[in-house]
Amino acid sequence: MEKSSISQYASNMCDVCRENDAISEELYQKYGVNRGLRDLNGKGVLTGLTNISQVLAFKEIDGVKTPIDGELWYRGYRVNSLINELKPGEFGFEKIAYLLLFGTKPTDSEYQEFCRIIGENRTLPTSFTRDVIMKAPSQDIMNSMTKSILTLSSYDDNVASLELDNSIRQCLLLIAQFPMLATYAYHAYNHYERDMSMYIHRPDPNLSTAENILMMLRPDQKYTELEAHILDIALILHMEHGGGNNSTFTTRVVTSAGTDTYAAIAAAMCSLKGPKHGGANIKVMDMMSNIKSNVSDLGDRDEIRAYLSKMLKGEVFDNKGLIYGLGHAIYSVSDPREVIFKGYVEQLAKDKGRAKEMEFYNIVEEEGIDLIRGSRKIYKGVCPNVDFYSGFVYDMLGIPKELYTPLFAIARIVGWSAHRIEELICMNKIIRPAYMSVMEKLED
């Protein structure tokens, strides 16, 4: 028998797996299994309670479930109210992070102390950047970050303790370190894999998270106030989105098993990097690039509509029959994050001389939604989601595509940390849902 390589062997075994692992859709329906923990109407199966945030897309009006403009609440406050409360020139990520983590708005002194703690801990162990981040660099920055997170546990003398103060300490450390883990991993990849120049800027403890990201990413360390402010808004809008999203649920599941903070956050990272979760804005950017390459006039509404129609039929782009960035698993009439963000996107596009491209995005949004409504049975409505514009913003900020999902992680680790803390306080059972076996028994 001729020996095969592991790749050839794996390829040969695919049909065997498909034959023995396939389960018919009829069985899922027969036993009332809600695939993806969502019912046939898209409503999530209730698996827990949380005080941290709420996502609303419907309200019961006169006994009828009615779609409404989407609402996103952080600790009892609408996210748009929290953003509107910010003073001119004030960065909100740290202030709202305090709210999500500890459940109350900080006083001025509490806010200053929190910023000081985060700023002072934007450091990595001696030689960590050289010995961990720069070794085996990867285009997949999320994998590089996950490796770094797990390696950081080796430097923690109290890694396994689940005492609340210890877990809070570890969460704060990782929140502070994430911008470095992301930007340094990108610089290592950019240098070793793409033969570009290497530069490593140390963070400034007196700068906000958004300012530090732009400063560490750029060769000249310079950025405008508008650029930093809009990145700050993006981070605020991505930092939390309920307990049921895949990566946050992963955090709670793994935390319930009694694992340490580093392992729980690493597990969340593995979830977020999935293209069905944190990688959505990259898919939008790829789609928009494809449209630009296949229409002659980016201002021609009819030509764009015709191409989007082909896309919806699965005839072009990735042949999946989807217009990415339009529609959301929960929101119906509108995604509040997109509603807030769009005004900032328009402001940045004007500042960067890309207003024409903004008009192109508007056409794709309007025509795409109209086509989806006309061709699909959508039970809850269709709206653009925040990822429709976030990639465009990152592109205008000069942020490379490899860092789009890591930026999501830099924001979302706040939500993950809040849910880990809540899980440690409230739960005393491992999360262990049931799977029904439909295995055929081949012996008595």
C-alpha positions as CSV (number, residue, x, y, z in Angstrom):
1,M,0.0,0.0,0.0
2,E,1.4,3.4,-1.0
3,K,2.0,5.7,1.9
4,S,0.1,9.0,1.8
5,S,0.9,12.4,3.3
6,I,-1.2,13.6,6.2
7,S,-2.9,16.1,3.9
8,Q,-3.8,13.5,1.4
9,Y,-5.0,11.2,4.2
10,A,-7.2,13.9,5.6
11,S,-8.6,14.6,2.2
12,N,-9.4,10.9,1.7
13,M,-11.2,10.7,5.0
14,C,-13.6,13.6,4.3
15,D,-16.3,11.5,2.7
16,V,-16.1,9.0,5.6
17,C,-16.7,11.8,8.1
18,R,-19.6,13.2,6.0
19,E,-21.2,9.9,5.8
20,N,-21.0,9.0,9.5
21,D,-21.4,12.5,11.0
22,A,-24.3,13.9,9.0
23,I,-27.6,14.4,10.9
24,S,-30.7,15.2,9.0
25,E,-32.6,18.5,9.4
26,E,-35.8,16.4,10.1
27,L,-34.2,15.0,13.4
28,Y,-33.5,18.5,14.6
29,Q,-37.1,19.4,14.0
30,K,-38.5,16.2,15.5
31,Y,-36.7,16.7,18.8
32,G,-37.2,20.4,19.0
33,V,-33.5,21.2,18.9
34,N,-32.9,25.0,18.4
35,R,-29.8,25.0,16.2
36,G,-27.4,27.7,17.2
37,L,-29.4,28.1,20.4
38,R,-31.9,30.2,18.4
39,D,-35.5,29.3,17.6
40,L,-37.0,29.3,14.1
41,N,-37.8,33.0,14.5
42,G,-34.2,33.9,15.4
43,K,-34.9,34.4,19.1
44,G,-32.1,33.2,21.4
45,V,-32.7,30.4,23.9
46,L,-32.6,31.8,27.4
47,T,-29.5,30.4,29.1
48,G,-28.7,33.0,31.8
49,L,-29.3,36.4,33.4
50,T,-27.1,39.5,33.4
51,N,-26.9,43.0,34.9
52,I,-24.3,44.2,32.4
53,S,-26.1,45.1,29.2
54,Q,-29.2,44.7,27.1
55,V,-29.9,44.5,23.4
56,L,-33.5,45.4,22.3
57,A,-35.0,45.1,18.9
58,F,-38.7,44.5,19.8
59,K,-41.3,45.6,22.3
60,E,-44.7,44.1,23.1
61,I,-47.3,46.8,22.2
62,D,-50.9,45.9,22.9
63,G,-49.9,42.2,23.2
64,V,-48.2,42.2,19.8
65,K,-44.4,41.7,19.3
66,T,-43.5,44.9,17.4
67,P,-40.1,45.7,15.8
68,I,-38.6,49.0,17.1
69,D,-35.5,51.0,16.6
70,G,-32.7,49.1,18.2
71,E,-31.5,49.9,21.6
72,L,-28.1,49.0,23.3
73,W,-27.9,49.5,27.1
74,Y,-24.8,49.5,29.2
75,R,-25.5,49.0,33.0
76,G,-28.9,50.8,32.8
77,Y,-27.8,53.6,30.3
78,R,-28.4,53.8,26.6
79,V,-25.1,53.8,24.9
80,N,-26.0,56.9,22.8
81,S,-26.7,58.7,26.1
82,L,-23.2,57.8,27.4
83,I,-21.6,59.0,24.3
84,N,-23.6,62.3,24.3
85,E,-22.5,62.9,27.8
86,L,-18.8,63.1,26.9
87,K,-17.3,66.6,27.0
88,P,-15.7,68.1,23.9
89,G,-12.3,66.5,23.4
90,E,-13.0,63.8,26.1
91,F,-12.3,60.2,25.4
92,G,-14.9,57.8,26.7
93,F,-13.5,54.3,26.4
94,E,-11.9,54.2,29.8
95,K,-14.9,55.9,31.5
96,I,-17.4,53.5,30.0
97,A,-15.1,50.5,30.7
98,Y,-15.3,51.4,34.4
99,L,-19.1,51.5,34.2
100,L,-19.2,48.1,32.5
101,L,-16.8,46.4,34.9
102,F,-18.0,47.8,38.2
103,G,-21.7,48.7,37.5
104,T,-21.6,52.4,38.3
105,K,-20.4,55.6,36.7
106,P,-17.0,56.7,38.1
107,T,-16.6,59.9,40.0
108,D,-13.9,62.2,38.8
109,S,-11.4,60.8,41.3
110,E,-12.4,57.2,40.5
111,Y,-12.0,57.8,36.8
112,Q,-8.6,59.4,37.3
113,E,-7.5,56.4,39.4
114,F,-8.8,53.9,36.9
115,C,-7.0,55.7,34.0
116,R,-3.8,55.7,36.1
117,I,-4.0,52.0,36.8
118,I,-4.6,51.2,33.1
119,G,-1.8,53.6,32.0
120,E,0.8,52.2,34.4
121,N,0.1,48.7,33.4
122,R,0.5,49.2,29.7
123,T,3.7,47.2,30.0
124,L,4.9,43.7,29.1
125,P,7.4,41.4,30.9
126,T,11.1,42.0,30.1
127,S,12.0,40.7,26.6
128,F,8.3,39.5,26.1
129,T,8.0,41.4,22.8
130,R,11.3,39.9,21.5
131,D,10.9,36.4,22.8
132,V,7.2,35.8,22.3
133,I,5.6,38.3,19.9
134,M,8.4,38.5,17.4
135,K,8.9,34.7,17.2
136,A,6.8,32.8,14.7
137,P,4.9,36.0,13.6
138,S,1.7,35.4,11.7
139,Q,-0.6,37.2,9.3
140,D,-3.4,36.1,11.7
141,I,-2.9,38.6,14.4
142,M,-5.7,37.1,16.5
143,N,-3.7,33.9,16.8
144,S,-0.6,35.8,17.7
145,M,-2.5,37.6,20.4
146,T,-4.0,34.4,21.8
147,K,-0.5,32.9,22.0
148,S,0.7,36.0,23.9
149,I,-2.3,35.9,26.3
150,L,-1.6,32.3,27.2
151,T,2.1,32.9,27.5
152,L,1.4,35.9,29.9
153,S,-0.1,33.4,32.3
154,S,3.5,32.0,32.8
155,Y,4.5,35.3,34.3
156,D,1.6,35.4,36.8
157,D,2.5,34.0,40.2
158,N,-1.1,33.7,41.1
159,V,-2.5,32.5,37.7
160,A,-5.0,29.9,38.9
161,S,-6.7,31.7,41.8
162,L,-10.4,32.4,41.3
163,E,-10.5,34.9,44.1
164,L,-12.5,37.9,42.9
165,D,-9.7,40.5,43.5
166,N,-7.2,38.3,41.6
167,S,-9.5,37.9,38.6
168,I,-10.2,41.7,38.5
169,R,-6.5,42.3,38.6
170,Q,-5.9,39.9,35.8
171,C,-8.7,41.5,33.7
172,L,-7.3,45.0,34.2
173,L,-3.9,43.9,33.2
174,L,-5.1,42.3,29.9
175,I,-7.3,45.4,29.1
176,A,-4.2,47.5,29.5
177,Q,-1.9,45.1,27.5
178,F,-4.2,44.3,24.6
179,P,-3.3,47.3,22.4
180,M,0.4,46.4,22.7
181,L,-0.3,42.7,21.9
182,A,-2.2,43.7,18.7
183,T,0.0,46.4,17.3
184,Y,3.3,44.7,18.2
185,A,2.1,41.4,16.6
186,Y,1.3,43.4,13.4
187,H,4.7,45.1,13.3
188,A,6.4,41.7,13.7
189,Y,4.4,40.2,10.9
190,N,4.9,43.3,8.7
191,H,8.7,43.1,9.3
192,Y,9.4,39.4,9.1
193,E,6.8,38.3,6.6
194,R,6.5,41.4,4.4
195,D,10.0,42.7,4.6
196,M,8.9,46.1,5.9
197,S,10.6,48.4,8.4
198,M,10.3,47.5,12.1
199,Y,9.4,50.0,14.8
200,I,8.1,49.5,18.3
201,H,6.7,52.5,20.1
202,R,6.2,52.3,23.8
203,P,2.7,53.3,25.0
204,D,2.2,56.6,26.8
205,P,0.5,56.1,30.1
206,N,-1.1,59.6,29.8
207,L,-2.8,58.8,26.6
208,S,-6.2,57.1,26.0
209,T,-6.5,53.7,24.5
210,A,-7.5,55.1,21.1
211,E,-4.6,57.6,21.1
212,N,-2.1,54.9,22.1
213,I,-3.3,52.6,19.3
214,L,-2.8,55.2,16.6
215,M,0.5,56.4,18.2
216,M,1.9,52.8,18.4
217,L,0.8,51.9,14.9
218,R,2.1,54.8,13.0
219,P,5.8,55.4,12.2
220,D,5.7,59.1,13.0
221,Q,3.4,58.5,16.1
222,K,1.2,61.3,14.9
223,Y,-2.6,61.5,14.7
224,T,-5.3,64.1,14.7
225,E,-7.9,64.7,17.5
226,L,-10.7,63.7,15.1
227,E,-9.0,60.5,14.2
228,A,-8.5,59.5,17.8
229,H,-12.0,60.6,18.8
230,I,-13.7,58.5,16.1
231,L,-11.6,55.4,17.0
232,D,-12.6,56.0,20.6
233,I,-16.3,55.9,19.5
234,A,-15.7,52.7,17.6
235,L,-14.2,51.1,20.6
236,I,-17.1,52.2,22.8
237,L,-19.6,50.7,20.4
238,H,-17.8,47.4,20.2
239,M,-17.0,46.9,23.9
240,E,-20.1,45.0,24.9
241,H,-23.2,43.5,23.2
242,G,-25.1,41.3,25.7
243,G,-24.3,37.9,27.1
244,G,-25.5,35.8,24.2
245,N,-23.0,36.7,21.5
246,N,-20.6,33.9,20.7
247,S,-17.4,35.1,22.3
248,T,-19.1,36.4,25.5
249,F,-21.0,33.2,25.9
250,T,-17.7,31.4,25.4
251,T,-16.2,33.5,28.2
252,R,-19.0,32.5,30.6
253,V,-19.0,28.8,29.6
254,V,-15.2,28.5,30.1
255,T,-15.3,30.6,33.3
256,S,-18.0,28.3,34.7
257,A,-15.6,25.4,34.4
258,G,-13.3,27.1,36.9
259,T,-10.5,28.0,34.5
260,D,-8.1,31.0,34.9
261,T,-8.6,34.4,33.4
262,Y,-6.0,34.0,30.7
263,A,-7.5,30.8,29.4
264,A,-11.0,32.2,29.5
265,I,-10.0,35.3,27.5
266,A,-8.0,33.2,25.0
267,A,-11.1,31.1,24.4
268,A,-13.1,34.2,23.7
269,M,-10.4,35.3,21.2
270,C,-10.7,32.0,19.4
271,S,-14.5,32.6,19.1
272,L,-14.2,36.3,18.0
273,K,-11.7,35.6,15.2
274,G,-14.4,33.5,13.4
275,P,-15.6,35.2,10.2
276,K,-19.2,34.7,11.4
277,H,-18.4,36.9,14.4
278,G,-15.6,39.4,14.6
279,G,-14.4,39.1,11.0
280,A,-17.6,40.6,9.5
281,N,-16.2,44.0,8.7
282,I,-13.4,42.4,6.6
283,K,-16.0,40.6,4.6
284,V,-17.8,43.9,4.0
285,M,-14.5,45.5,2.8
286,D,-13.8,42.6,0.4
287,M,-17.4,42.8,-0.9
288,M,-17.1,46.6,-1.5
289,S,-13.8,46.1,-3.3
290,N,-15.5,43.5,-5.5
291,I,-18.4,45.8,-6.3
292,K,-15.9,48.7,-7.2
293,S,-14.1,46.3,-9.6
294,N,-17.3,45.3,-11.4
295,V,-19.3,48.5,-11.8
296,S,-18.1,51.3,-14.1
297,D,-19.6,54.2,-12.2
298,L,-19.7,54.2,-8.4
299,G,-22.4,56.9,-8.5
300,D,-24.7,55.0,-10.9
301,R,-27.5,53.7,-8.6
302,D,-29.0,51.4,-11.3
303,E,-25.7,49.7,-12.2
304,I,-25.0,49.1,-8.5
305,R,-28.4,47.8,-7.9
306,A,-28.1,45.4,-10.8
307,Y,-24.8,44.0,-9.5
308,L,-26.2,43.7,-6.0
309,S,-29.1,41.7,-7.4
310,K,-26.7,39.3,-8.9
311,M,-24.9,39.1,-5.6
312,L,-28.1,38.3,-3.8
313,K,-28.8,35.5,-6.3
314,G,-25.4,34.0,-5.5
315,E,-24.0,34.7,-9.0
316,V,-21.1,37.0,-8.1
317,F,-18.6,37.8,-5.4
318,D,-18.4,34.7,-3.1
319,N,-21.6,33.1,-4.5
320,K,-23.1,32.9,-1.0
321,G,-26.2,35.0,-1.9
322,L,-25.4,37.5,0.9
323,I,-24.9,41.3,1.0
324,Y,-22.6,41.7,3.9
325,G,-23.1,44.3,6.6
326,L,-26.9,44.4,5.9
327,G,-29.1,42.6,8.5
328,H,-28.4,41.5,12.0
329,A,-29.2,38.5,14.1
330,I,-31.1,40.6,16.7
331,Y,-31.8,44.1,15.4
332,S,-34.8,44.7,13.2
333,V,-35.5,48.4,12.3
334,S,-32.1,49.7,13.1
335,D,-28.7,48.9,14.8
336,P,-28.2,51.7,17.3
337,R,-24.4,51.3,17.0
338,E,-24.7,52.0,13.2
339,V,-27.0,54.9,13.8
340,I,-24.5,56.5,16.2
341,F,-21.5,55.7,14.1
342,K,-22.7,56.8,10.7
343,G,-22.5,60.5,11.6
344,Y,-18.9,60.1,12.6
345,V,-18.1,58.1,9.5
346,E,-19.5,60.9,7.3
347,Q,-17.5,63.5,9.3
348,L,-14.2,61.5,8.8
349,A,-15.0,60.8,5.1
350,K,-15.3,64.6,4.5
351,D,-12.1,65.3,6.4
352,K,-10.2,62.6,4.4
353,G,-11.6,63.8,1.0
354,R,-13.6,60.5,0.6
355,A,-17.1,61.9,0.5
356,K,-17.7,60.3,-2.9
357,E,-16.9,56.9,-1.4
358,M,-19.3,57.7,1.4
359,E,-22.0,58.3,-1.2
360,F,-21.2,54.9,-2.7
361,Y,-21.7,53.2,0.6
362,N,-25.0,55.0,1.0
363,I,-26.2,53.7,-2.4
364,V,-25.1,50.1,-1.6
365,E,-26.9,50.3,1.8
366,E,-30.2,51.7,0.4
367,E,-30.4,49.5,-2.7
368,G,-29.2,46.4,-0.9
369,I,-31.8,46.7,1.8
370,D,-34.5,47.3,-0.8
371,L,-33.5,44.2,-2.7
372,I,-33.3,42.0,0.4
373,R,-36.8,43.1,1.5
374,G,-38.2,42.4,-1.9
375,S,-36.6,38.9,-2.4
376,R,-36.4,37.4,1.1
377,K,-38.9,36.5,3.7
378,I,-37.4,38.5,6.6
379,Y,-39.5,38.2,9.8
380,K,-38.0,41.1,11.6
381,G,-36.8,43.7,9.0
382,V,-33.4,44.5,7.6
383,C,-31.0,47.3,8.6
384,P,-27.3,48.0,8.2
385,N,-25.2,46.9,11.1
386,V,-22.2,48.6,12.6
387,D,-19.8,46.4,10.6
388,F,-21.1,47.9,7.4
389,Y,-19.1,51.1,8.1
390,S,-16.4,50.1,10.7
391,G,-14.0,48.7,8.1
392,F,-14.4,51.8,6.0
393,V,-13.5,53.9,9.1
394,Y,-10.4,51.8,9.8
395,D,-9.3,52.1,6.2
396,M,-9.6,55.9,6.4
397,L,-7.5,55.8,9.6
398,G,-4.8,53.9,7.8
399,I,-5.3,50.8,9.9
400,P,-4.3,47.6,8.1
401,K,-7.0,44.9,7.5
402,E,-5.0,42.5,9.6
403,L,-5.9,44.6,12.7
404,Y,-9.7,45.0,12.1
405,T,-10.7,42.0,14.3
406,P,-7.9,42.7,16.9
407,L,-9.4,46.2,17.3
408,F,-12.7,44.5,18.0
409,A,-10.9,42.4,20.6
410,I,-9.3,45.4,22.2
411,A,-12.8,46.8,22.8
412,R,-14.6,43.6,23.6
413,I,-12.2,42.4,26.3
414,V,-14.0,44.9,28.6
415,G,-17.3,43.1,28.0
416,W,-15.7,39.7,28.4
417,S,-14.1,40.8,31.7
418,A,-17.4,42.1,33.0
419,H,-19.1,38.9,32.2
420,R,-16.3,36.8,33.7
421,I,-16.6,38.8,36.9
422,E,-20.4,38.4,37.0
423,E,-20.1,34.7,36.3
424,L,-17.7,34.2,39.1
425,I,-20.0,36.0,41.5
426,C,-23.4,34.6,40.5
427,M,-22.9,31.0,39.2
428,N,-21.9,27.9,41.1
429,K,-22.5,25.3,38.4
430,I,-20.6,24.4,35.2
431,I,-22.6,25.3,32.1
432,R,-23.4,21.9,30.6
433,P,-26.3,21.8,28.1
434,A,-27.6,18.5,26.8
435,Y,-27.0,16.9,23.4
436,M,-29.4,14.0,22.4
437,S,-27.7,11.0,20.9
438,V,-29.2,9.8,17.7
439,M,-26.4,7.2,17.3
440,E,-27.4,3.9,15.8
441,K,-26.3,1.1,18.3
442,L,-24.5,-1.6,16.4
443,E,-24.4,-4.1,19.2
444,D,-26.6,-5.2,22.1
